[in-house]
Amino acid sequence: MDYLYKPGDTVRIRKDLSMGHSYYMKSGPYAEQESDYVSNEMMAMRGKLVHIDHTSFFGSYKIKECNGLWDDEMFEITTHQFRCKSLL
């Protein structure tokens, strides 16, 4: 099963991300894997746009802007991907 997000994708971290809440992967080989670990560093990223760097050995995402393992449900569903091309 493919991952919902690919390296280089821009995603927004949920504004309501909270410690102690369970989040799940909905894609990839470890779909339905549960994570309830959210660090203070991750909490500080709520509502921010971030970039998917790669997937970890454990089947979660790593992002460029913050440490930690991120699951699909930790991100808001975005309907638009903005890409800009240089006009030069």
C-alpha positions as CSV (number, residue, x, y, z in Angstrom):
1,M,0.0,0.0,0.0
2,D,1.3,3.4,-0.9
3,Y,1.8,6.2,1.6
4,L,-0.7,9.1,1.6
5,Y,2.2,11.6,1.5
6,K,5.4,11.5,-0.5
7,P,8.8,13.1,0.2
8,G,8.7,16.7,-0.7
9,D,4.9,17.1,-0.1
10,T,3.8,20.1,2.0
11,V,1.4,19.3,4.7
12,R,-0.1,21.2,7.7
13,I,0.1,19.8,11.2
14,R,-3.2,19.6,12.9
15,K,-4.1,22.7,15.0
16,D,-5.7,20.4,17.6
17,L,-2.7,18.0,17.9
18,S,-2.6,16.9,21.6
19,M,-0.5,14.8,24.0
20,G,-2.1,11.6,25.1
21,H,-4.4,11.3,22.0
22,S,-4.0,8.3,19.7
23,Y,-3.2,8.9,16.1
24,Y,-3.1,6.4,13.3
25,M,-1.4,5.7,10.0
26,K,-4.0,5.3,7.3
27,S,-1.5,4.4,4.6
28,G,1.7,2.5,3.9
29,P,2.7,-1.0,5.0
30,Y,1.9,-0.3,8.6
31,A,-1.7,1.1,8.1
32,E,-3.7,1.2,11.3
33,Q,-0.5,1.5,13.4
34,E,-1.3,3.5,16.5
35,S,0.9,6.2,18.0
36,D,0.1,8.2,21.1
37,Y,3.5,9.9,21.5
38,V,3.5,13.7,20.9
39,S,6.4,15.6,22.3
40,N,6.6,19.3,23.3
41,E,8.6,20.0,20.2
42,M,5.8,18.5,18.1
43,M,3.2,20.4,20.0
44,A,5.0,23.7,19.1
45,M,4.5,22.9,15.4
46,R,0.7,22.8,15.5
47,G,-0.9,24.6,12.6
48,K,2.4,25.0,10.7
49,L,3.2,24.0,7.1
50,V,5.9,21.4,7.0
51,H,7.6,19.2,4.4
52,I,7.7,15.4,4.3
53,D,11.3,14.3,4.3
54,H,11.0,10.5,4.2
55,T,9.3,7.6,5.9
56,S,11.0,5.9,8.8
57,F,11.9,2.3,9.4
58,F,8.8,2.2,11.7
59,G,6.4,3.2,8.9
60,S,5.8,6.8,10.1
61,Y,6.9,10.0,8.4
62,K,9.9,12.2,9.2
63,I,9.6,15.9,8.4
64,K,12.3,18.4,7.7
65,E,11.3,21.0,10.3
66,C,11.0,18.9,13.5
67,N,12.1,15.6,15.0
68,G,9.6,12.9,15.9
69,L,7.6,10.3,14.1
70,W,4.5,11.6,12.5
71,D,1.4,9.6,11.4
72,D,-1.2,10.4,8.8
73,E,-3.8,11.6,11.3
74,M,-1.4,14.2,12.7
75,F,-1.8,16.2,9.5
76,E,-4.8,18.1,8.3
77,I,-6.4,17.1,5.0
78,T,-5.3,19.6,2.4
79,T,-7.0,20.0,-0.9
80,H,-4.5,22.2,-2.6
81,Q,-0.9,21.8,-3.2
82,F,0.8,25.0,-4.2
83,R,3.8,24.9,-6.5
84,C,5.6,27.9,-7.9
85,K,7.8,28.1,-10.9
86,S,10.4,30.7,-11.4
87,L,9.5,33.2,-14.0
88,L,13.2,33.9,-14.6
